[in-house]
Amino acid sequence: MGPDDDGVAGITGDRRADEARISGELSDASNPGGSLWALASAGPQLRESAALAADAGLGVLADEGRPRAVVVAGVGTAARTGDILSTVAGPRCPVPVLGHRSAGVPGWVGAADVVLAVSASGRSPEALAAAEAAARRGARLVAVGAPDSELQAVAERARSPYVAVPRRAPARLSLWALTVPVLLAARELGLVQMPEADIAETAARLDDDAERCRAGADAWVNPAKELAMNLAGSIPVIWGSSPLAGVAARRFGDMLAANARYPVVSGELGEVGRGRVGLLDGVFGSLAEGERDIFADEEEGDSPTRLRIVLMRDDGLDGDDTTPKPDTRRADAVAKLAERRGVRCDVMPAEGGCALERLASLIAVPDFASVYLALAHGLDPMRVPAVAEMKEEAVGGE
């Protein structure tokens, strides 16, 4: 099987060889479609999107006061923007924030509510149907998507704000461009505190992580290459220790599945203790230990496929009394359980002075890692044939 086949020719199971492949200098030729460039532009994406939102007239949202509820309509990465809004707003958000991932809007939506329809392409059937339904029911509408798209036409007919975000990469590589307008709309509605300093610090964090994860940096100084190397040939299990970290964990699962084509288990630790932690005792966990010589050199690459846990830890901010205290004991317990069973665990701590920056600190490096892992397997992260075929079979879509 050659490197261009739909397989895993790049990963050999030999740790030294895999490290050389993932750590090697990546030229533009080995970065199909500019996936690394798209991720490296996350900071500029965020700044540009904030400027576009400022010019979109979102201030009119404040004129009618606080809504009864907010519905964020979209699928895929667009749906993740709703998850981010919910976690940044936190449990003290004065109104419900609901994600809606199917066509139309919930039956109770009416004039007292706000619908945020999000689609990177501006063609998503789910976002279009939600925008049209919101307009019919008299709900306030805000739409986010590509310029000169069908979604923009719907928003203009409804005389609603539209944030036209240029589409320069697939939606999953444009998370921040889609997220910022949603957050700024929520700020105008009085749902989140989003000072300009938070936006600036988050953009700076994304810039710094892009520099650390640049292609020319070797694995011992590039955390994304190191993470990709650790995950190579494993079954990744991504768990977040808080609602915020859970959003980042599910995002990493999305990126590993789409970019590197890895099967992934992801979620929040609150769910793990209700059954998923049982994976540690399964055939890819402790039961695989009996098949492995514990004295064997791991670099020989003859061990069976095993779980690899990535534990995203968000222990909260010192002095923050606006959100529930994180359950650090559950995170500690998972790390101990994995160690007892010989399941390797990478711990990623959240960093930053605000919720948005802390979320970005848990998303940026894993995003790069998913692309490095894809490239090591000879896969093009910008082109996912199954996704394209699924859209064709389903007729339309983002």
N, C-alpha and C positions, 0 to 999 in steps of 0.2 A: 504494500500500500504506500503510495507516494505522499508527499507533504500536502499536495493539493486535493487528495481524496477526502471524502467525508469521514475521517477517522481521527486517530490520535497519534499520528506518526511522529510528532514532535516530542512527545513524552516517552522516555525509554524505561522509566523505573529505576535507572541508575541516577542516584542523587547528584553525582558530580556532573554527569552529562546534562541532566535537566537544569541544574544551576547554570551551566555554561550557556545553555540555549536561552533561558529566561533572562540571564544577566548580561548577555552580549549586547553590543551596540546595535540599536535598531535604526536602520535608515528609513527614509520615506518609502522605499520599495517594500520594506517589511512591515509597513504600517498601512494596510489597505484602506483606502478611502479616507484616511486622516482621522481615525478614531482617537488616537492619542492627542492629536491637536484639538479635537472637539472637547475632550475632557480638560485639557490644559487651559481652555478658554472659559472655564466655569466662572472665574472671577469677573472677567469682562462681560460674560453673559448676564450675570447678576446686575452689574452696574447699568448695562444697556437697557435691560428689562425694567429696572427701576425708573430710568429716565423716560422710557416709552409709557409706562403707567402714569407717570406724573403729567404727561401731555395728553392723556386719554380722557380727562374730565371726570376722574373717579370721585371728585369732591361732591358731585351731585348726590352721591349715595347718603351723605350725612344730612341732606335737607329733610328727608322723611323720617329721620330718627332710626332707632334700633329696630331691627326686624324681629319677627317671632322666631324664625329659624333660618338657617343658611344651608342650602343644598349645593354641594360641589359635584357637578355631573361630568363624567368622562371615564375613560377606560385606560388601562395601562399606566404609563407615566403620568398622564393627566389625573388619574385617580389618586396617585401618590401625592399630588399637590393638596388634595383634601385631607389626607392623613397628616401631612406636615402642618397644615393650618390647625387641625384639631389638637395636635400635640404642642404646638407653639402657643396656642390660646390657653391650653391647660384646663384642668378640671373646674376652674373658677370662671370659665367663659360664661357670660350672662345668658347666652342662648345656645340651643343645640346646633352643632355643626355635623352634618350628615353627608357621607359619600354616597353617590348614586351611580351605579355601574351598568345600568341597562337603559333602554330607550325611554324617553318621556321623563316624567317626574312623579314622585309619590302622589297619591290621590288627594292628600290633604293640603298640598301646596296651593297657596292663593295670594291675594293682594298683600297680605301681611308679611310675606316671606321674600327672600332673596335667592336667586339661582345663579351660580357661577358655572358657566359652561366652558369647558377647557378642551382644546384639541390642537395638538401641534400642527397638524396639516390643515385644520379648519374644515375637514371633511368627515370626521368621525360621525357615523349615524347616531350614536348615542348622544353626543354633545349637540348635534343639530336638532334631534328630536326634543331634547331637554330645553333648548333655547326657544324652539317654536311653541312648546307647551307652556313655558313660563310666560311668553308674550300673550298667548291666548287667555291665560288665567289672570293676567294683570299683575303678576309678580314682578318685582324689580329684577332686572337681568343685567349681568355683566358677562361678557364673553372674552376669551383669550385664545388667540390662534394665529395662523399665518395671515399675512396681508392679502387682500383681494381674494378672499376665500368665500366659500358658501356660508360659513359661520359669520363672517363679517357682514355679508348681505342680510342675514337674518337679524343681526343686532341693529343694523342701520334701519331696517324696516320697523323695528320696535323702538327706535330712537333711544337705544341703550348704549352705554359705554362699551367700547371695543378696544382691547389692547392688542395691537398688531405686532406680533413677535416674529421677526424673520426666521425662517427655518433653514438652518445651515447644516443640520445633522439629524439623524433619526431622533425621535422623541426621547428615547431613554438616555441619549447623550445631551439632552437639552433640559434636564430637570430644573435647573435654577432659573432659566429663562421663563419657564412656565409657572414656577412657584411664586416668584416675587410679585407679579400682578395680583395673584390670589391673596397674598398676605397684605398687600397695600389696600386692596379693596376692603378686606376685613378691618384694617385700621380705620378706614373712613367710616365704617359701620360701628366703631367703638368696641370691637371684639378683642383686639390685641393691642398691646403696647409695642410699637415697632419704631423706636427712635432711628433717626438717620445714622447714628453711631453704630447701631446693631448691624445695619446693612453694610456699612463701610468695613466693620471688623470682620464680618462673615466673608465679604469679598476678599479681604486681605488674607484671611485664613485659607481660602481656596487658592489664592495666588501662591502662598507659601507651600502648600501641599503639592501643587503642580510642579513647583521647582524641585521639591524633594523627590518626586516620582518621575522626573524627566527620564527619557529613554537613555541618555548617556550616562546615568548614574548606576553603578554596579549594585548588586543585591545587598551588600553589607552596609550601604548607605541609602538605599532606595527601599522604603518600607513596603511599597506595592509589589516590587519584584520578589522580596522576601516572602510576602504573604502568598503570592502566586506559586512560588516554589514549594511552600509548605502544603498547599492545597493540591498540588499536582498528583493525579492518580488516586485521590481520596474521594470519599463521599462527604461533602461539606455539610456541616450542621451549624447554622448561624442563629445564635440566640441573643436577644437584647434584654438587659436587666431592668428596663423601665419602659413606659410607653414611648418615650423619645427614642431610646435605643432600639426598641422593637420596630419602629418605622425604618431605622437604618438597617436593621437585620433583614427585613423583608425586601428592602431596596437591593441589598447585596444579593439576596436570593434571585431576584429578577435579573440582575446583571450577569450573574454566573450562568443562569439558564440560557439567556438570549445570546450573550457574547461567547462564552466558553462552552456552551451546550452541556453543562454539568447538571446532574440531578441534585437538587438541594432541598434540605429541610430548614425552614426559617420561621422565626416567630419570637414571641415575648416570653420571658421566663415564667410569668404567671400562668401560661399555658403548659409549659414544660412539665411542671410537677404533677399535672393531671394525666400524664400518660407518655408524653414524648420522651421523657428522660429514660424510659424503658429501652430506648435505642442503645443505650450504653451496655446493656446486657444481651444484645442481639448478635447475629452472625457477623456483623461488621464492627461490633464492639468487643466485649470481653470474650465472647465465644471464639473470636478469631485468634485470641492470644495463644490457645493451645496449638494452633497451626504454625506459630512463629517461634523460631529459636531466639530466646531472649539474649543470647550471647552473640548472635549474628551481627555482622556489620550492616547497619541500616543502609549504607551507601551501596551495598551489593544489589539492592533492588529486587530481592526475591521474596519480600513479605506480601501477604495477601492484601487486597483492598480493604481499607479500614475507614472508620469515621474520622473526621478531623473537625473539632469544634472551634468555632470562632465566637468568643464571648465578648459582646459589646457591653461595656460597663459604663453606666451613667449614674454616678453617685451623688448627683445634684450639686448645687452651688452653696458654698458656705454662707450662712445667714439668710438663705431664701426660705421664707415662711409662707410663700404663696402657693406652693405645690406640696403634695404629700411627700414624706420622707421616703427615699428609695429603699427597697428591701435588699440591702447588701448581703444579708445572710443567705438568701437563696442563690445569689451569684457565687458566693464563697462555697456553698454546698456543691454546686454543679462542678466547679473546678476540682474540688476534692474527690468527688465521685469519679470524674474522668481520670484523675491521676491514679486512683486505686485500681482502675481497670486497664491501665496502660493506653488510654485513648488520649492522644495529644490535644492540647488546648491552647489556642492563641488568645490572649486577652488584649482588647483594645479599649483604652479608657477615653471617655469623652473629655474634651478640653474646650475652654472658652468661657467668656464672661456673660453670655446670654444663651437662651435656648436655641436660637437659630445657628449661632456659631458652633455650639456643642453638637448639634445635629450634623452640620457640615464637616466637623472633625471626624465623625464616624462614617461619613459617606464618601469623601474624596479619595482616600487611599484605597478602600475596597473597589471603587469604580475603576481605578487604574489597574488594580490587581486582576480584575475580571478580563480586561483587555490583554494584559500581558499573558495570562493563561491561555486565552484564545490564540494569540499569535504563536505561542510556543507549540500549540497543536496544529499550526498551519491553517487556522481558520480566520476568516475575514469578519471582524465584529460588525462591520457596516452592512454586511450582506448576509441575511439569515433566510435561506431559501424556504424553510418550512413556514416562516412567518408570512412571507410574500404569497406563498401558495394558499395559506389559510385565508388571507384576505381576499384572494381571488375566488376561492370556493364560497366564501361567505358573502361575496358581492359587496365591495366597498370596504370601508373601515379606515382606521388611521394609518 
